[in-house]
Amino acid sequence: MQRQRLFWRLFLFWFLLIWPLGCRWFGEPTPNQSPSAKPEIVETLRENLALERHPSDGGGRAWLEGGSGDPATAVTAGHPGRWSVVYETGPMGIAEGGWIFFQAPPFWHWSTPQAFDPEQMGFTLVSTEAEGVELAPATIDQQLMAIEVRGRALEPGEQVRIVYGAGPTGSLADRYAEHRSRFWVAVDGNGDGIRRPVADQLWVDVLGGAAAQLVLTLPSTARPGETVELTIAVLDRFGNLSKDFSGDIALSGPGTDLDLPSTVTLTAEDEGTRNVEVTFVEEGIYRIQAEGADGLEATSNPLMVANGAERILWGDLHGHSNLSDGSGTPEDYFLYARDVAALDVVSLTDHDHWGMEPLALHPDIWEGIKEQAELFNRPDEFVTLLGYEWTNWIHGHRHVLYFQDHAELFDSTDPDFDTPDELWDALRGQDVLTVAHHSAGGPIATNWNYRPDPELEPVTEIVSVHGSSEAIDSPAVIYSPVPGNFVRDVLDSGVRFGFVGSGDGHDGHPGLAHLNGPSGGLAAILSDGLTREDILAAIRSRQVYATNGPRILLRVSLGELGMGSVLEAGPHAPDRLRVFVAAPEPLERLDLIRSGEVVVTVPGDGQRTLSWQSRLEDLRPGEYLYVRAIQIDGGAAWSSPIFLE
């Protein structure tokens, strides 16, 4: 239900951005569309592009009293504040019957501006010194107020003051920390129902709150004697970095055969995060514990120390910033991924045509994302992939990931690129991949009539904040599920692809999206190298697996072949399946899925480490098999399938 409300909130925000346009509403999707297609959205977006706006629309200027970015206007996440916005009319003024729109940041949880109850949060006082002008404010949606100009026109240079949070309780700010959280002022100068935002940017910084939780992150594998980094992150209750934290963190681990400081002291200069070197001497599975003041405690993900241990890179390949419908700037996003979530690889995939300033219409914003992605990319240390979301409301959403410097954005509303085949044709021959996501349900399911291109779409995102699209019996199944549209159904039809998870986060917390909901997503990439080329090769060969957030260590092999492999069925084919799981939390069970059915369930018995093997009989061409490991708390991992031919 929480995920479903998320979609409708996004939809209402978008719809009212271009209200009213007299859009047409359509009936049921046609046979060659997504079963939950929303063609009315596409039609309205296209109509919006064709609209003729009056010269007075978007006229004038606006500013935040105190100044955008001034520390005096900053607010702690999830706390109330008061802000005063001044709008001054432009050379054409605003006609009687025209409108001024005040949009509080639409993401996430800002109070809705309202003018009817001074005692309630979000009370907004609208005033002008222009004699004879009456202003009539009305709330028309969450975070959005429309102010009608009555009595007479507003003449050039006349001003309107909008005090957001004017009552004693103020207005509640976003629960997610970010720089440049924007207030928007838009003008419909002639009252025809079509508005345009003013050019000025009004914004405040939202700061992380008091320390409420610890996150400890280790690599998943190491060799005996190897020194690795333990990342300590101190977060507030919403998962934001608690930058003002200072204090001691006590560390401990199993046995005495590891070089680990007993105490680490964080100061305000550390801004809530610190890397600590740890050396593991002997082979084994290790987890580090941490304790701080006021009940702060955490246990790290498991680390396997073994000779020849295959490296696991952890990535979040799908997420959003405040350039579309998320939180934070691209810089905020990449910093959190690297320094807080300790990811190895990340991609920022803002929407092509969704939000206040869609990337497809603002090439300067797209260029800015490119610059930040290149700035943070450090081969062998931290890899960024330039990407965007092809937000197609007819055939389903896909994110596009570039593994090269050159990257072009193909708009999902452009008739030349509005089907998956057209998108793939435009991308062919490049180092680029597409990934379908939330494919089995809300907010829109994937149209699998377009078979995934084996070169450009070798994997699919089976889990994110929207839930799991694996199968109806999956933990935290996606909302508004469409029977027959799950990933397992697609495998049954003969498609071969691997599994990844990614956050699809809108909270500015790549790699840790699961902290704010029942599900998140991570991609585990099996690669000894940490470059764009290495990661592309691993994904293309399906050497990947998915989790819904926790860093579960998963090993699956059939004979000598690992997950994602294709082997020839027959009397000499390997038939010994081996599975190893090391989980952060106690395991409930291990499931073996063979050709659409759960054929074996192995109890986890509350253990956090599990080894299991079995001889599989009568393996036939066309079959597939994969494993999912499920923790008692709902955390889960899915191996990429092994296919038989």
C-alpha positions as CSV (number, residue, x, y, z in Angstrom):
1,M,0.0,0.0,0.0
2,Q,2.9,2.4,0.8
3,R,4.4,1.7,-2.6
4,Q,1.1,2.2,-4.3
5,R,0.5,5.6,-2.6
6,L,4.0,6.5,-3.8
7,F,3.0,6.1,-7.5
8,W,-0.3,8.0,-7.2
9,R,1.5,10.8,-5.4
10,L,3.9,11.1,-8.3
11,F,1.1,11.0,-10.8
12,L,-0.9,13.7,-9.2
13,F,2.1,15.9,-8.9
14,W,2.8,15.5,-12.6
15,F,-0.8,15.9,-13.6
16,L,-1.3,19.1,-11.8
17,L,1.9,20.5,-13.1
18,I,0.2,20.8,-16.5
19,W,-3.4,21.2,-15.3
20,P,-5.8,21.8,-16.9
21,L,-5.1,20.7,-20.5
22,G,-8.3,18.9,-21.3
23,C,-6.4,15.6,-21.7
24,R,-8.3,12.6,-23.1
25,W,-8.7,9.5,-21.0
26,F,-8.4,6.1,-22.7
27,G,-10.0,2.7,-22.2
28,E,-8.3,-0.6,-21.6
29,P,-4.8,-1.1,-23.0
30,T,-4.6,-2.7,-26.5
31,P,-3.1,-6.2,-26.9
32,N,0.4,-4.8,-27.8
33,Q,0.7,-2.6,-24.7
34,S,1.6,-3.2,-21.1
35,P,-1.3,-4.8,-19.3
36,S,-1.3,-1.7,-17.1
37,A,-0.5,0.9,-19.8
38,K,-1.4,4.5,-19.2
39,P,-1.7,6.1,-22.6
40,E,-3.4,9.1,-21.2
41,I,-0.1,10.2,-19.6
42,V,1.7,10.0,-22.9
43,E,-1.0,11.8,-24.8
44,T,-1.0,14.6,-22.2
45,L,2.7,14.9,-22.2
46,R,2.7,15.3,-26.0
47,E,-0.2,17.8,-25.8
48,N,1.8,19.8,-23.2
49,L,4.7,20.0,-25.7
50,A,2.4,21.4,-28.3
51,L,0.8,24.1,-26.2
52,E,1.2,27.7,-27.0
53,R,2.0,29.7,-23.9
54,H,1.0,33.3,-23.5
55,P,4.0,35.7,-23.2
56,S,3.0,36.6,-19.7
57,D,3.2,33.0,-18.5
58,G,6.2,32.5,-16.3
59,G,6.9,36.2,-16.3
60,G,8.4,38.1,-13.4
61,R,10.9,37.1,-10.8
62,A,10.8,35.4,-7.4
63,W,13.2,35.1,-4.5
64,L,13.5,33.6,-1.0
65,E,13.9,36.1,1.7
66,G,17.1,35.3,3.5
67,G,18.5,34.0,0.2
68,S,18.6,30.5,-1.4
69,G,21.3,28.4,0.3
70,D,21.7,30.8,3.3
71,P,22.2,28.8,6.5
72,A,19.3,30.7,8.0
73,T,16.9,29.1,5.6
74,A,18.2,25.6,6.1
75,V,16.0,23.1,8.0
76,T,16.6,19.7,9.7
77,A,15.0,16.8,7.9
78,G,11.5,16.0,9.2
79,H,11.3,19.3,11.2
80,P,9.2,22.4,10.8
81,G,10.3,25.7,9.4
82,R,9.0,29.0,8.0
83,W,9.9,30.5,4.7
84,S,9.0,33.8,3.0
85,V,8.8,34.0,-0.8
86,V,8.4,37.2,-2.7
87,Y,7.1,37.3,-6.3
88,E,7.4,40.4,-8.4
89,T,5.4,40.7,-11.7
90,G,7.2,41.1,-15.0
91,P,6.7,43.6,-17.8
92,M,3.3,42.2,-18.8
93,G,1.9,41.9,-15.3
94,I,-0.8,39.3,-14.5
95,A,-4.4,39.8,-15.8
96,E,-7.4,39.8,-13.5
97,G,-8.3,36.1,-13.4
98,G,-4.7,35.1,-13.9
99,W,-2.9,32.8,-11.4
100,I,0.2,32.5,-9.3
101,F,1.1,29.0,-8.3
102,F,3.3,28.1,-5.2
103,Q,4.7,24.7,-5.3
104,A,6.5,23.4,-2.1
105,P,9.0,20.7,-2.9
106,P,6.8,17.8,-4.1
107,F,9.2,15.2,-2.6
108,W,9.0,14.0,0.2
109,H,6.5,14.8,3.0
110,W,6.7,18.6,2.9
111,S,3.5,20.1,4.3
112,T,0.9,21.0,1.8
113,P,0.4,24.8,1.7
114,Q,-3.1,25.7,3.0
115,A,-4.8,29.0,3.8
116,F,-7.8,27.8,5.9
117,D,-6.3,26.8,9.4
118,P,-3.6,28.9,11.0
119,E,-3.1,26.3,13.7
120,Q,-2.3,23.5,11.3
121,M,1.1,22.8,9.6
122,G,1.5,24.3,6.1
123,F,-0.5,27.4,6.9
124,T,0.4,29.9,4.1
125,L,-0.2,33.6,4.3
126,V,-0.5,35.4,0.9
127,S,-0.5,39.2,0.8
128,T,0.1,42.2,-1.4
129,E,0.4,45.9,-1.0
130,A,-1.1,46.4,-4.5
131,E,-4.3,48.5,-3.8
132,G,-7.4,47.0,-5.3
133,V,-6.0,43.6,-5.8
134,E,-7.5,40.6,-4.0
135,L,-5.6,37.3,-3.8
136,A,-7.6,34.1,-3.5
137,P,-5.4,31.2,-2.4
138,A,-6.6,27.6,-2.7
139,T,-4.9,24.2,-2.2
140,I,-5.3,22.1,-5.3
141,D,-3.1,19.2,-4.4
142,Q,-0.4,18.0,-2.1
143,Q,2.3,20.7,-1.9
144,L,0.5,22.9,-4.4
145,M,-1.3,26.1,-3.9
146,A,-3.0,28.2,-6.6
147,I,-3.5,32.0,-6.0
148,E,-6.1,33.7,-8.2
149,V,-5.7,37.4,-9.0
150,R,-9.0,39.2,-8.4
151,G,-10.2,42.9,-8.3
152,R,-7.8,44.1,-11.0
153,A,-4.7,43.1,-12.8
154,L,-1.3,43.0,-11.1
155,E,0.7,45.7,-12.8
156,P,4.4,45.3,-13.7
157,G,6.7,45.5,-10.7
158,E,3.9,44.8,-8.1
159,Q,4.8,42.2,-5.5
160,V,3.1,39.3,-3.7
161,R,4.5,37.8,-0.5
162,I,3.9,34.1,0.2
163,V,4.8,33.0,3.8
164,Y,4.9,29.2,3.9
165,G,4.6,28.0,7.5
166,A,3.2,31.3,8.8
167,G,1.3,29.6,11.7
168,P,2.7,28.5,15.1
169,T,3.4,25.0,13.9
170,G,5.3,26.0,10.8
171,S,5.6,23.7,7.7
172,L,7.1,20.3,7.9
173,A,10.2,19.8,5.7
174,D,11.3,16.8,3.7
175,R,12.4,13.8,5.7
176,Y,15.3,13.2,3.4
177,A,18.4,15.4,3.6
178,E,19.5,17.2,0.4
179,H,21.0,20.3,-1.1
180,R,18.9,22.6,-3.2
181,S,15.4,21.5,-2.3
182,R,13.4,23.8,-4.5
183,F,10.3,25.9,-4.1
184,W,8.6,26.7,-7.3
185,V,6.7,29.7,-8.4
186,A,4.7,29.5,-11.7
187,V,2.5,32.1,-13.5
188,D,-0.5,31.8,-15.7
189,G,-0.5,35.4,-16.8
190,N,-3.7,35.5,-18.8
191,G,-5.8,33.0,-16.9
192,D,-6.1,30.4,-19.7
193,G,-5.2,27.5,-17.4
194,I,-1.6,27.1,-18.8
195,R,1.3,28.1,-16.6
196,R,5.1,28.2,-16.8
197,P,7.6,28.4,-13.9
198,V,9.5,31.6,-13.4
199,A,13.2,31.3,-14.2
200,D,14.5,32.0,-10.7
201,Q,15.6,29.1,-8.5
202,L,14.4,29.2,-4.9
203,W,15.9,26.6,-2.7
204,V,16.8,25.5,0.8
205,D,19.2,22.9,2.2
206,V,17.7,20.1,4.2
207,L,20.1,18.7,6.9
208,G,20.4,15.3,8.5
209,G,19.2,14.9,12.0
210,A,20.5,13.4,15.2
211,A,22.2,10.0,15.2
212,A,19.7,7.1,15.4
213,Q,21.3,4.2,13.6
214,L,24.7,2.7,12.5
215,V,25.5,1.0,9.3
216,L,28.6,-1.1,9.0
217,T,29.8,-2.3,5.5
218,L,32.5,-4.7,4.6
219,P,33.5,-6.1,1.2
220,S,31.9,-9.5,0.7
221,T,35.2,-11.4,0.0
222,A,38.9,-11.1,0.8
223,R,41.9,-13.3,0.8
224,P,43.8,-14.3,4.0
225,G,46.1,-11.5,5.1
226,E,44.4,-9.0,2.9
227,T,43.6,-5.6,4.4
228,V,40.1,-4.2,3.6
229,E,38.1,-1.2,4.6
230,L,35.2,-1.2,7.0
231,T,32.8,1.7,6.4
232,I,31.1,3.1,9.5
233,A,28.1,5.4,8.8
234,V,26.1,7.2,11.4
235,L,22.6,7.9,10.2
236,D,19.5,9.7,11.5
237,R,16.1,7.9,11.7
238,F,15.4,8.5,8.1
239,G,18.7,7.2,6.8
240,N,20.3,10.6,6.3
241,L,24.0,11.0,7.2
242,S,24.2,12.5,10.7
243,K,27.0,14.9,10.0
244,D,27.3,16.5,13.4
245,F,27.9,13.2,15.2
246,S,30.9,12.9,17.5
247,G,31.7,10.1,19.8
248,D,33.4,6.7,20.3
249,I,32.4,3.6,18.4
250,A,33.5,0.3,19.9
251,L,34.4,-2.5,17.4
252,S,34.6,-6.2,17.9
253,G,34.8,-9.4,15.8
254,P,35.1,-13.1,16.1
255,G,38.3,-14.6,17.4
256,T,41.7,-13.0,17.7
257,D,43.0,-13.5,14.2
258,L,42.1,-10.1,12.9
259,D,43.7,-6.7,13.1
260,L,40.8,-4.5,14.2
261,P,40.9,-1.3,16.3
262,S,38.9,-1.7,19.5
263,T,37.6,1.9,19.4
264,V,37.1,4.5,16.6
265,T,36.5,8.1,17.5
266,L,34.4,10.1,15.1
267,T,34.5,13.9,15.3
268,A,32.3,16.5,13.6
269,E,35.0,16.8,10.9
270,D,34.3,13.2,9.9
271,E,30.7,14.3,9.0
272,G,29.2,11.0,10.2
273,T,31.3,8.5,8.2
274,R,34.7,6.9,8.6
275,N,36.7,4.1,6.9
276,V,38.7,1.8,9.1
277,E,41.4,-0.7,7.8
278,V,40.9,-4.3,8.9
279,T,43.1,-7.3,8.2
280,F,41.8,-10.9,8.4
281,V,44.5,-13.5,8.8
282,E,42.6,-16.8,8.7
283,E,39.9,-18.2,6.4
284,G,36.4,-18.0,7.6
285,I,33.1,-16.0,7.7
286,Y,33.5,-12.7,9.6
287,R,31.0,-10.1,10.8
288,I,32.0,-7.0,12.7
289,Q,29.9,-5.6,15.6
290,A,29.8,-1.9,16.6
291,E,28.4,-0.2,19.7
292,G,28.1,3.5,20.4
293,A,26.4,5.8,22.9
294,D,22.6,6.0,23.3
295,G,22.0,2.5,22.1
296,L,23.7,2.8,18.7
297,E,24.7,-0.7,17.6
298,A,25.1,-2.6,14.3
299,T,26.5,-5.8,12.8
300,S,28.2,-5.7,9.4
301,N,27.4,-7.8,6.4
302,P,29.3,-11.1,6.2
303,L,32.8,-11.2,4.8
304,M,34.2,-14.5,3.4
305,V,38.0,-14.8,3.8
306,A,39.3,-17.6,1.5
307,N,42.0,-18.2,-1.0
308,G,40.6,-17.7,-4.5
309,A,37.4,-16.1,-3.2
310,E,35.6,-14.6,-6.2
311,R,35.1,-10.8,-5.8
312,I,31.6,-9.4,-5.5
313,L,31.0,-5.8,-6.5
314,W,27.9,-4.2,-5.0
315,G,25.9,-1.8,-7.2
316,D,22.8,0.3,-7.2
317,L,22.0,0.8,-10.9
318,H,18.8,2.7,-10.6
319,G,17.8,5.8,-8.6
320,H,16.6,9.3,-8.8
321,S,17.7,12.8,-7.7
322,N,15.8,16.0,-7.3
323,L,16.4,16.6,-11.0
324,S,13.3,14.4,-11.6
325,D,11.3,13.0,-8.7
326,G,13.9,12.1,-6.1
327,S,15.9,13.8,-3.4
328,G,19.3,15.5,-3.5
329,T,21.6,16.8,-6.2
330,P,23.7,14.4,-8.4
331,E,26.7,15.3,-6.2
332,D,24.7,14.3,-3.1
333,Y,23.7,11.1,-4.8
334,F,27.2,10.0,-5.8
335,L,28.7,11.0,-2.4
336,Y,26.1,8.9,-0.5
337,A,26.7,5.9,-2.8
338,R,30.5,6.1,-2.3
339,D,31.0,7.3,1.3
340,V,27.9,6.1,3.1
341,A,26.6,3.0,1.4
342,A,30.1,2.0,0.3
343,L,29.0,0.9,-3.1
344,D,31.4,-0.2,-5.8
345,V,29.3,0.9,-8.7
346,V,26.3,3.2,-9.1
347,S,24.1,4.9,-11.7
348,L,21.9,7.9,-11.4
349,T,18.9,7.3,-13.7
350,D,16.7,10.3,-13.6
351,H,13.6,10.3,-15.8
352,D,13.7,11.4,-19.5
353,H,10.3,13.0,-19.4
354,W,9.0,13.3,-15.8
355,G,9.3,16.0,-13.3
356,M,9.3,19.8,-13.2
357,E,12.2,20.1,-15.8
358,P,12.4,16.9,-17.8
359,L,15.8,15.9,-19.0
360,A,14.5,15.5,-22.6
361,L,13.6,19.2,-22.7
362,H,16.6,20.5,-20.8
363,P,19.8,19.3,-22.4
364,D,21.8,21.5,-20.0
365,I,20.6,19.4,-17.0
366,W,21.5,16.2,-18.9
367,E,25.0,17.6,-19.5
368,G,25.3,18.4,-15.8
369,I,24.6,14.8,-14.9
370,K,27.2,13.7,-17.4
371,E,29.8,16.0,-15.8
372,Q,29.1,14.7,-12.3
373,A,29.2,11.0,-13.4
374,E,32.6,11.6,-15.0
375,L,33.9,13.5,-12.0
376,F,33.1,10.7,-9.6
377,N,34.2,7.8,-11.8
378,R,37.5,6.3,-10.5
379,P,38.4,3.0,-12.2
380,D,39.5,0.4,-9.7
381,E,38.0,2.4,-6.8
382,F,34.5,3.6,-7.5
383,V,32.7,3.3,-10.8
384,T,29.8,5.5,-12.0
385,L,27.6,4.7,-15.0
386,L,25.8,7.5,-16.9
387,G,22.2,6.6,-17.2
388,Y,18.6,7.7,-17.4
389,E,15.2,6.2,-17.2
390,W,13.2,5.6,-20.4
391,T,9.9,6.3,-18.7
392,N,7.5,4.8,-21.1
393,W,3.9,4.6,-20.0
394,I,2.8,2.3,-22.9
395,H,5.3,-0.5,-22.7
396,G,6.9,-0.2,-19.3
397,H,9.9,1.6,-17.8
398,R,13.5,0.7,-18.5
399,H,16.7,2.4,-17.4
400,V,19.5,2.9,-19.9
401,L,23.1,2.4,-18.7
402,Y,26.0,3.6,-20.6
403,F,29.5,2.1,-20.2
404,Q,31.1,4.7,-22.4
405,D,31.8,8.4,-22.4
406,H,29.4,9.3,-25.2
407,A,25.7,9.1,-24.2
408,E,22.6,10.2,-25.9
409,L,19.1,10.5,-24.4
410,F,16.3,9.0,-26.4
411,D,13.0,10.4,-25.2
412,S,10.2,7.8,-24.6
413,T,7.6,10.3,-25.8
414,D,9.3,10.8,-29.1
415,P,7.5,8.7,-31.8
416,D,10.9,7.7,-33.2
417,F,11.9,6.0,-29.9
418,D,8.6,5.1,-28.1
419,T,8.8,1.3,-28.4
420,P,11.5,-1.0,-27.0
421,D,12.5,-2.1,-30.5
422,E,13.1,1.5,-31.6
423,L,15.1,2.2,-28.4
424,W,17.2,-0.9,-28.9
425,D,17.8,0.0,-32.6
426,A,19.0,3.5,-31.5
427,L,21.4,2.0,-29.0
428,R,22.7,-0.9,-31.0
429,G,26.5,-1.1,-31.5
430,Q,27.3,0.8,-28.3
431,D,28.5,-0.2,-24.9
432,V,25.1,0.2,-23.4
433,L,22.4,-1.9,-21.7
434,T,18.7,-1.5,-20.9
435,V,17.0,-3.0,-17.8
436,A,13.3,-3.4,-17.4
437,H,12.0,-2.8,-13.9
438,H,8.9,-3.2,-11.7
439,S,8.0,-5.5,-14.6
440,A,5.2,-7.4,-12.9
441,G,3.1,-4.6,-11.4
442,G,2.9,-1.0,-10.3
443,P,3.3,1.6,-11.3
444,I,3.4,0.0,-14.8
445,A,4.1,-3.5,-15.8
446,T,6.4,-4.4,-18.7
447,N,5.1,-5.3,-22.1
448,W,6.8,-8.6,-22.6
449,N,5.5,-8.9,-26.2
450,Y,8.7,-7.2,-27.0
451,R,11.2,-10.0,-26.2
452,P,14.3,-8.6,-24.4
453,D,17.1,-8.0,-26.8
454,P,19.7,-10.6,-25.8
455,E,22.6,-8.2,-26.6
456,L,21.2,-5.1,-25.0
457,E,19.0,-6.5,-22.2
458,P,20.8,-9.6,-20.7
459,V,19.5,-9.0,-17.2
460,T,16.3,-7.7,-15.6
461,E,15.7,-5.9,-12.3
462,I,13.5,-8.2,-10.3
463,V,13.3,-6.2,-7.1
464,S,13.4,-2.6,-5.9
465,V,11.5,-0.3,-3.5
466,H,8.3,-1.2,-5.5
467,G,8.7,-4.8,-4.4
468,S,9.6,-8.1,-6.1
469,S,8.6,-9.0,-9.7
470,E,10.1,-12.5,-9.5
471,A,6.9,-14.5,-8.8
472,I,3.6,-14.2,-6.9
473,D,5.1,-16.3,-4.0
474,S,8.1,-13.9,-3.7
475,P,8.8,-12.1,-0.4
476,A,7.5,-8.5,-0.5
477,V,5.8,-9.0,-3.9
478,I,5.3,-5.9,-6.0
479,Y,2.1,-3.9,-5.6
480,S,-0.7,-4.2,-8.2
481,P,0.7,-7.5,-9.5
482,V,-0.3,-8.6,-13.0
483,P,-0.8,-12.4,-13.2
484,G,1.3,-13.9,-15.9
485,N,3.7,-11.0,-16.1
486,F,6.2,-12.1,-13.5
487,V,9.8,-12.7,-14.4
488,R,9.3,-16.4,-13.8
489,D,6.5,-16.4,-16.4
490,V,8.9,-14.8,-18.9
491,L,11.6,-17.5,-18.1
492,D,8.9,-20.1,-18.7
493,S,8.4,-18.6,-22.2
494,G,12.0,-19.3,-23.1
495,V,13.7,-15.9,-22.5
496,R,17.1,-16.1,-20.9
497,F,18.2,-13.3,-18.6
498,G,20.0,-12.8,-15.4
499,F,18.7,-11.1,-12.2
500,V,19.8,-7.8,-10.6
501,G,18.2,-5.7,-7.9
502,S,18.4,-2.0,-7.6
503,G,16.8,0.6,-5.4
504,D,14.8,2.7,-7.7
505,G,15.2,5.0,-4.7
506,H,13.7,8.5,-4.5
507,D,15.2,9.3,-1.1
508,G,18.8,10.1,-2.2
509,H,20.1,7.0,-0.5
510,P,21.5,4.7,-3.2
511,G,22.6,1.4,-1.8
512,L,20.4,1.8,1.3
513,A,16.9,2.4,-0.1
514,H,15.6,-0.6,2.0
515,L,16.1,1.4,5.2
516,N,13.0,3.4,4.4
517,G,10.7,0.7,3.2
518,P,9.8,-3.0,3.1
519,S,12.1,-3.5,0.1
520,G,15.1,-2.0,-1.7
521,G,17.5,-3.5,-4.2
522,L,21.1,-4.2,-4.9
523,A,23.0,-5.8,-7.8
524,A,25.8,-8.2,-6.9
525,I,28.2,-8.3,-9.8
526,L,30.8,-11.1,-9.9
527,S,34.0,-9.5,-11.3
528,D,37.6,-9.3,-10.1
529,G,38.0,-6.0,-12.0
530,L,36.4,-2.7,-11.1
531,T,36.1,-0.7,-14.4
532,R,33.2,0.0,-16.7
533,E,34.5,-2.6,-19.1
534,D,34.7,-5.3,-16.4
535,I,31.2,-4.6,-15.1
536,L,29.7,-4.6,-18.6
537,A,31.3,-8.0,-19.3
538,A,30.0,-9.5,-16.1
539,I,26.5,-8.3,-16.7
540,R,26.4,-9.4,-20.3
541,S,27.5,-12.9,-19.2
542,R,24.8,-12.8,-16.4
543,Q,27.5,-13.2,-13.7
544,V,25.2,-11.3,-11.3
545,Y,22.6,-11.9,-8.6
546,A,19.9,-9.7,-6.9
547,T,19.0,-8.8,-3.3
548,N,16.3,-6.7,-1.9
549,G,18.8,-4.6,0.1
550,P,20.9,-6.7,2.4
551,R,24.4,-7.8,1.3
552,I,23.7,-11.5,1.3
553,L,26.7,-13.6,0.0
554,L,25.4,-16.2,-2.4
555,R,27.2,-18.9,-4.3
556,V,25.5,-21.3,-6.7
557,S,27.1,-23.7,-9.1
558,L,26.0,-26.7,-11.2
559,G,29.2,-28.8,-11.5
560,E,31.8,-26.2,-12.4
561,L,29.4,-23.8,-13.9
562,G,28.2,-20.7,-12.1
563,M,25.0,-18.7,-12.1
564,G,24.0,-17.3,-15.5
565,S,25.7,-20.2,-17.4
566,V,24.2,-22.2,-20.2
567,L,25.0,-25.9,-20.4
568,E,24.1,-28.8,-22.7
569,A,21.6,-31.3,-21.2
570,G,22.4,-34.9,-21.6
571,P,23.9,-38.0,-19.9
572,H,27.2,-36.3,-19.4
573,A,25.9,-33.0,-18.1
574,P,26.9,-32.0,-14.6
575,D,24.1,-32.6,-12.1
576,R,25.6,-31.7,-8.7
577,L,24.1,-28.4,-7.5
578,R,26.0,-26.6,-4.7
579,V,24.7,-23.6,-2.8
580,F,26.4,-21.5,-0.1
581,V,24.7,-18.6,1.7
582,A,26.1,-16.2,4.3
583,A,23.5,-13.7,5.4
584,P,23.5,-10.6,7.6
585,E,20.4,-11.9,9.5
586,P,19.1,-15.4,10.4
587,L,17.8,-17.4,7.4
588,E,14.3,-18.7,7.2
589,R,14.7,-20.9,4.1
590,L,16.4,-21.7,0.8
591,D,14.3,-22.4,-2.2
592,L,15.3,-24.1,-5.4
593,I,13.2,-23.1,-8.4
594,R,13.3,-25.4,-11.3
595,S,11.4,-24.6,-14.5
596,G,8.7,-22.5,-12.8
597,E,8.2,-24.5,-9.7
598,V,9.7,-24.5,-6.2
599,V,10.9,-28.1,-6.1
600,V,13.0,-28.0,-2.9
601,T,12.8,-25.9,0.3
602,V,15.7,-26.2,2.8
603,P,15.0,-24.8,6.3
604,G,17.3,-22.1,7.4
605,D,16.7,-22.9,11.1
606,G,17.6,-19.4,12.1
607,Q,21.3,-19.8,11.0
608,R,23.1,-17.1,9.2
609,T,25.3,-19.5,7.2
610,L,24.0,-22.4,5.1
611,S,25.7,-24.9,2.8
612,W,23.6,-27.3,0.7
613,Q,24.0,-29.6,-2.2
614,S,21.9,-32.0,-4.2
615,R,22.0,-34.2,-7.3
616,L,19.5,-33.1,-9.8
617,E,17.9,-35.8,-11.9
618,D,16.6,-35.8,-15.5
619,L,17.8,-32.4,-16.5
620,R,16.2,-31.6,-19.9
621,P,16.8,-29.1,-22.7
622,G,14.9,-25.8,-22.1
623,E,14.9,-26.1,-18.4
624,Y,16.2,-23.4,-16.0
625,L,17.0,-23.3,-12.3
626,Y,17.8,-20.7,-9.7
627,V,18.0,-20.3,-6.0
628,R,16.5,-17.8,-3.6
629,A,17.6,-17.3,0.0
630,I,15.2,-15.7,2.4
631,Q,16.0,-14.2,5.8
632,I,13.5,-14.3,8.7
633,D,13.1,-10.5,8.4
634,G,12.2,-10.7,4.7
635,G,15.6,-9.9,3.3
636,A,16.3,-12.0,0.2
637,A,18.7,-12.9,-2.5
638,W,18.1,-14.5,-5.9
639,S,20.7,-16.2,-8.0
640,S,20.7,-15.6,-11.8
641,P,19.3,-18.8,-13.5
642,I,21.4,-21.6,-15.0
643,F,19.9,-22.6,-18.3
644,L,20.0,-26.0,-20.1
645,E,19.9,-26.5,-23.9
